[in-house]
Amino acid sequence: MRFPRLLGAGSRVALVAPAGPLSGESDLQRAIDSTRAFGWEPIVGEHVRSKDGYLAGSDAERLADLNQAGADDSIDAVWCIRGGYGAMRLLDAIDYEAWCRRPKALIGFSDITALHAAIGARAELVTFHGPTARASLTDFCKSSLLQAVAGGGPLVLSAPSGMALRPGRARGRLVGGNLALLAGMAGTPFAPSYDDAILVLEDVNESVYRLDRMLTQLRLSGGLSNLAGLILGQFTDIPEDASNEDRPLSELLDELAGWCGVPCLANVPVGHVTDIWTVPLGATAELDVDERTLNVVRSP
């Protein structure tokens, strides 16, 4: 897996909306302002203001912006403005050859998990599970993002508040993202390979039984059989439901760690929360549950 070239002053960053629609012009302006604050040049996709119900325009419009950015050799990175839903609908028509020919950073999370899995595997490219461009970035987010996409030194992600569900150390390729997307891709040609990988998971707005169902789907599909390690981020905004109290999330996550039988660190800053890591998916990393650190290997 190749790391894309590091970003620096003047890097040209395409802002695209491959999934859900923007909530208003403020989303786009915040994305532009954040891009410029890093010293990068924002290149706004032609169709980012489009809307088709719960999609940011038609499939053709969203695909056009994504493929245009991928094929443009002057573009150094693609930063997705938001998640939502819709990226999966594009997977069978993405210009993967363009990403192979000119590797570039892909940044985003949530629904962008689908793009990380598909583009990362087909272009043999490290991609970045990090904040979307419309987010109000905290200092924590800014620092983690810059270390990942612009820093050339060691990349050590620390989670002082992490919870050790299974102790130990693991080394493997980082894979994962949003659980709902990973479950949705199971059984398709775009599902990532989990063998010998450190799996990173997060989700939002899901009842515990729904999380259970999606994790069970991954388990039955074989995705949890040969993991090297497991990193559990935040599972936020769980709906109020008596069943969630009868069988709480903590019980399900303990069970998951038991299913996998590998070193497992929970409560890390990944997910729909204010402070999040930027995780280089596809990169090799060393997880130390006892130290609550993830050490990313930048060299091949």
Residue, then its C-alpha position, 0 to 999 in steps of 0.5 A: m500500500r502506497f502513501p500519497r504524497l504529503l500535502g503542503a503549502g499550495s496543495r490543490v484540494a478538491l472539495v466534493a460531495p459524493a454522498g448526502p447533500l450539504s445543509g446550506e451554503s455555510d457547509l461549503q464556506r466552512a469547507i473552503d475556509s478550513t482548506r485555506a487555513f491549512g494553506w491549501e488551495p480549495i477546488v470546488g466540485e461543479h455539482v456540490r450544491s446539487k440536491d436530489g432528496y437525500l443525495a447530493g445530486s444525481d449519481a451522475e453528478r456526484l460521480a462526475d465530480l469525484n472522477q474529475a478530481g481523481a483524473d486531474d493530475s494537478i489535484d493533490a487531495v480529495w476532501c469529502i465535504r460531508g458523509g450521509y448516504g450515497a457513496m456506495r451507489l458510485l462504487d461500480a463506476i469510479d475511475y480507479e485507473a486514475w487513482c492508480r496513475r496519480p495517487k492522492a489523499l482521500i479524506g473523510f469518514s462515515d459514508i466515505t468508508a465505502l470510498h476508502a474500501a474501494i479506492g484503497a484496495r484497487a489503487e493500493l493506496v493509503t486513504f485517510h479516515g478523518p474529518t469531513a471538510r464541513a466540520s468545525l475542526t477542533d485543535f485536536c482534529k487539526s493536529s491529527l489531520l496534519q500529522a497524517v496527511a502533511g507530516g513526514g515523521p512518526l505517526v503515533l495516535s494516543a488514546p489516554s481514555g481508551m479501554a482495554l477489552r483484551p490486552g496485548r499487542a497487534r500488528g496489521r494493516l488498518v481497515g474499517g470505518n463505519l460499521a453500517l457501511l462495512a456491513g452493507m458491503a459484505g458479500t460485494p466485490f467492494a468489501p475490504s479484506y480483513d485477514d491479518a488486519i487491525l479493524v477500526l469500527e464506529d457508528v452513530n444513530e443505531s440501536v444496540y440490537r442493530l449494531d449487534r445485527m451488523l456485527t453478526q453479519l460481519r462475523l457470519s461473512g467471515g470478516l472477523s475470523n482472522l483479525a490481528g487486532l480490534i479498535l472500537g471508536q465511538f457508537t454515539d446517539i444511540p436511540e432511547d429504547a428500553s432494549n438498549e438498557d436491558r442489553p447495553l452497548s458495553e455488553l455487546l462490545d465485550e462479546l465482540a472482543g470475545w468473538c474476535g479473540v485479539p487485542c482490543l482497545a475501545n473508546v478511542p477518538v474515532g467516530h461522530v464526536t468532536d475530537i477524532w483521530t485521522v487514521p491512515l487506512g491501508a497502512t501497517a500499524e502496531l496496536d499496543v492496548d496496554e499503552r493505548t497507542l497506535n503506531v503507524v508505519r510509514s515506510p513500505 
